[in-house]
């Protein structure tokens, strides 16, 4: 069934995004053209996508107070893994701490999220659409991007397969010092 909903993401900073995009281009060309390299905050785990009928004004009204109170977040990827017993390969992040707090505030914002398919598991996807052979899977599972990076904003994208995703809104994280 084609997907039609609004996902909340955090685009990766350029130096990390370039590395993830290069991996996407090698192992999953369709994914590399789908959205900028990002972390998935809602849409596939913890909360399903927002219905496309939710207005940009409502999203801004509910999310801006959260992003105004949230400081930029420093994160590091863990070693790659298969996403929730699928053949999707992701770079997971620790689902606790400031990222979890941001996620929990987003899903309790009053926005009408659809049902989640998976528990909250923040990640950046390396391969989604491409069927990979065993060698490619082994190569992807050896990928390491250990350098810390900072997420300074969230983005809301309308995803309507097979059309390219469209950015609807970006909200900077402008709160005080990060609390770990």
C-alpha positions as CSV (number, residue, x, y, z in Angstrom):
1,X,0.0,0.0,0.0
2,X,1.5,3.4,-1.0
3,X,2.4,5.6,1.9
4,X,0.8,9.0,2.3
5,X,1.6,10.9,5.5
6,X,3.7,13.5,7.2
7,X,6.9,12.4,8.9
8,X,9.0,14.3,11.4
9,X,12.7,14.1,10.8
10,X,15.9,15.7,11.8
11,X,18.1,16.3,8.7
12,X,21.7,15.3,9.3
13,X,24.4,18.0,9.3
14,X,26.2,18.2,6.0
15,X,29.5,16.4,6.9
16,X,27.5,13.4,8.2
17,X,24.8,13.7,5.5
18,X,27.4,13.5,2.8
19,X,28.7,10.2,4.1
20,X,25.2,8.7,4.5
21,X,24.2,9.9,1.0
22,X,27.3,8.2,-0.5
23,X,26.2,4.9,1.2
24,X,22.6,5.4,0.0
25,X,23.9,6.0,-3.6
26,X,26.0,2.9,-3.5
27,X,23.4,0.5,-2.0
28,X,20.0,2.1,-2.6
29,X,19.8,4.7,-5.3
30,X,16.0,5.3,-4.9
31,X,16.5,6.1,-1.2
32,X,19.3,8.6,-2.0
33,X,16.7,10.6,-4.1
34,X,13.8,10.2,-1.6
35,X,14.7,12.7,1.2
36,X,17.9,14.3,2.5
37,X,19.8,12.0,4.9
38,X,18.0,12.3,8.2
39,X,17.0,10.8,11.5
40,X,13.5,9.5,11.6
41,X,11.7,10.9,14.7
42,X,8.1,9.9,13.9
43,X,6.4,8.1,11.1
44,X,7.9,4.6,11.3
45,X,8.6,4.2,15.0
46,X,7.1,5.4,18.2
47,X,4.3,7.2,16.3
48,X,3.0,6.8,12.8
49,X,2.8,9.6,10.3
50,X,0.5,12.5,10.7
51,X,-2.4,12.4,8.2
52,X,-1.8,14.7,5.2
53,X,-4.9,16.7,6.2
54,X,-3.1,18.3,9.2
55,X,-2.3,21.9,8.3
56,X,1.1,23.5,8.5
57,X,-0.4,26.1,10.8
58,X,-1.5,23.4,13.3
59,X,1.8,21.6,13.1
60,X,3.6,24.9,13.8
61,X,1.2,25.8,16.6
62,X,1.8,22.4,18.4
63,X,5.5,22.0,17.7
64,X,7.0,25.4,17.9
65,X,6.7,25.6,21.8
66,X,8.6,22.3,22.0
67,X,11.4,23.3,19.6
68,X,11.7,26.7,21.3
69,X,12.4,24.9,24.6
70,X,14.7,22.2,23.2
71,X,18.4,22.8,22.8
72,X,20.3,21.3,19.9
73,X,21.1,17.7,20.6
74,X,24.5,16.0,20.2
75,X,24.2,12.4,19.0
76,X,26.4,9.5,17.8
77,X,25.4,6.6,15.6
78,X,25.6,3.0,16.9
79,X,26.8,0.2,14.7
80,X,24.3,-0.6,11.8
81,X,21.7,-3.2,12.3
82,X,18.6,-4.6,10.5
83,X,15.6,-2.6,11.4
84,X,13.1,-4.5,13.6
85,X,13.7,-7.9,11.9
86,X,13.4,-6.6,8.4
87,X,16.0,-6.4,5.6
88,X,16.1,-2.6,6.0
89,X,19.6,-1.6,7.3
90,X,19.8,1.4,9.6
91,X,22.3,3.4,11.8
92,X,20.5,3.4,15.1
93,X,20.8,6.0,17.9
94,X,20.4,5.6,21.6
95,X,16.6,5.9,22.1
96,X,17.1,7.5,25.6
97,X,18.1,11.0,26.8
98,X,17.4,14.3,25.0
99,X,16.3,12.6,21.8
100,X,13.7,10.5,23.7
101,X,12.5,13.6,25.5
102,X,12.1,15.4,22.2
103,X,10.2,12.5,20.7
104,X,7.9,12.1,23.8
105,X,7.1,15.8,23.7
106,X,6.3,15.6,20.0
107,X,4.0,12.7,20.3
108,X,2.1,14.2,23.3
109,X,1.8,17.6,21.5
110,X,-1.9,17.0,20.6
111,X,-1.1,16.3,16.9
112,X,-3.2,13.3,15.5
113,X,-0.4,10.8,14.8
114,X,-1.5,7.5,13.2
115,X,-0.6,4.2,14.9
116,X,3.1,3.3,15.0
117,X,4.2,0.1,13.4
118,X,7.3,-0.2,15.7
119,X,8.5,1.0,19.1
120,X,10.6,4.2,19.2
121,X,13.8,3.4,17.5
122,X,15.5,6.6,16.2
123,X,17.7,5.8,13.2
124,X,19.1,6.9,9.8
125,X,18.3,4.5,7.0
126,X,21.1,3.1,4.8
127,X,19.1,0.8,2.6
128,X,15.3,0.6,2.4
129,X,14.1,-0.1,-1.2
130,X,16.9,-2.2,-2.7
131,X,16.9,-5.9,-2.3
132,X,20.5,-6.6,-1.1
133,X,22.5,-9.8,-1.6
134,X,24.3,-11.3,1.4
135,X,27.6,-9.6,0.5
136,X,26.1,-6.1,0.4
137,X,24.3,-6.7,3.7
138,X,27.6,-7.7,5.3
139,X,29.3,-4.6,3.9
140,X,26.6,-2.3,5.2
141,X,26.7,-3.9,8.6
142,X,30.4,-3.1,8.8
143,X,29.7,0.6,8.2
144,X,30.8,2.9,11.0
145,X,30.1,6.6,11.5
146,X,31.1,7.1,15.1
147,X,31.7,10.9,15.1
148,X,29.3,12.9,17.3
149,X,27.1,15.4,15.4
150,X,24.5,18.0,16.4
151,X,20.8,18.1,15.4
152,X,19.7,21.7,15.4
153,X,16.2,21.5,13.8
154,X,13.3,19.3,13.0
155,X,11.6,19.1,9.6
156,X,8.2,17.9,8.6
157,X,7.9,16.1,5.2
158,X,4.9,15.0,3.3
159,X,5.7,11.5,2.0
160,X,3.5,10.3,-0.8
161,X,4.9,7.3,-2.5
162,X,6.0,7.1,-5.3
163,X,6.3,10.9,-5.6
164,X,9.3,12.6,-4.0
165,X,8.8,13.8,-0.4
166,X,8.0,17.5,0.1
167,X,9.3,19.6,3.0
168,X,6.4,21.4,4.7
169,X,8.0,23.0,7.7
170,X,11.3,23.4,9.5
171,X,11.6,24.4,13.1
172,X,15.0,25.1,14.8
173,X,15.8,23.8,18.2
174,X,16.5,27.0,20.1
175,X,16.3,26.1,23.8
176,X,18.9,26.7,26.4
177,X,21.8,24.3,27.3
178,X,21.4,20.6,26.5
179,X,20.4,18.4,29.4
180,X,21.9,14.9,29.4
